Amino acid sequence: MSARPRYMISVAAELAGMHPQTLRAYEAKGLVNPGRTPGGTRLYSDEDVQRLQLIQQLTTKLGLNLAGVEHVLRLEDELRRVRGRMEQLESQLRTEIHETHRQYRREVVLYRPQPPARNP
């Protein structure tokens, strides 16, 4: 899935199963934030289209109003941020564990008892 803006509004609307005017309304309400060309043309990414499809499901299949949709999307965004932070922390922890184990291997000296001395 790409976050790179690539679809004009007519294509994004068709992919999401909506009218282009609906996409404009959702943007005005802050539910979706498409990229813009230097000339101001809206460009929607795959992520934007997926978000629009989620909005479509929430309104048509679950019957949520736009206030409910906004709340669900806010929770989804927060969950995505928390997951990203968790992945970052897990990666950092794995690195620290690896480094700690590497230092142990370098610093730990195995005890090997000396054989008893023989009497002449």
N, C-alpha and C positions, 0 to 999 in steps of 0.2 A: 504494500500500500504506500502510495507516494503522497507527500505533503507539498510537492511541487505543483503550483497552479498550472492547469493545462486545458481546462474546458471552459468554453464560453457559456454564458448563461443558458442559451437554448439547449445545448448539449447536456449540461448539468441537470437542467429541469427534466429533460427526457429520461436521463439515467435514473433520476430520483422518482420519476412518476408524478411530477408536479408541473404546474404552470409557471413560466418564468416570473410572473408577477408575485407568485407565492414566495419565490426565492428572494425577491426584493423586499417583501414584507418581513420575512424571517431575518434578513440582514438588518433591517431597520430596528427590529426588536432585539438584536444582538445574539440571535440563536446561531448564526453562522457568520463567518467573517472571511469572505473570499479575497484573494489577492487582487491587485489591480495592475493593469499595464500603465506605462507612462501616460497614455492617452485617457486613462480612467475606465477602460473596459474591465468588467469583472471577469476574473479567471478562477475557476473552482478546481480544487485538487481532488484526488481520489478520497482523501480523508473528509473533505467537505461533502462530497457526494454520499459517502457512507453516513455522515452525520445527518444529512437531509433524509436519507432512507430511514434512519432511526426515528427522526421526527415524524415521518409519514406513518410509521408503525405505531408510535405512541399516540398519535391523534386518531388514526382510523381504527386500529385493532383494539387499543386499550381505552379509547375515548377520552384521553387526557386533553385538557384545554392548554393553551400556550403557557400559562403560568405553571402548570404541572410539568410541562415539557421542559421549561426553563430550569425548574428545580432538578429534574432528572439529569439534564445535561450538565448542570453544575456539579452534581454528584459524580457523574461519569468523568468529568475533567479532573476533579479532585482525586478520584481513584487512580486515574492514569498518572497523575503527578506522584502520588504515594508509591505506586508500583515502580516508577522510574527511580525514585529515591531509594527504595528498597533494593533494587538491582544494583544501584551505585554502591550502597553500603555493603551488600553481599560481596561484590567484586573487591572492594577495599579490604574487607575482612579476609577473603581468600588470599589476597596478596600478603597481608600481615601474617597470617598463619604460615604461609609458605616461607616467608622470610624468617620467622621464628624457628621453624623446623630446620631451615638451612643453617642458622646460627648454632642450634643445638648440635647438629652433626659436626660442625667445625670445632666447637668448644668442649664437647663431652669426650672424655678419654675413658675407654673401656678398662675396667680393672681385670688384670690377668695375674692371678697369684703366681708367685715364683715357686718352682718346685723346691722341695726341702733339700738342704745341702747334704751331700753325702759325707759320711765320716770316713777318713782314710784308714 
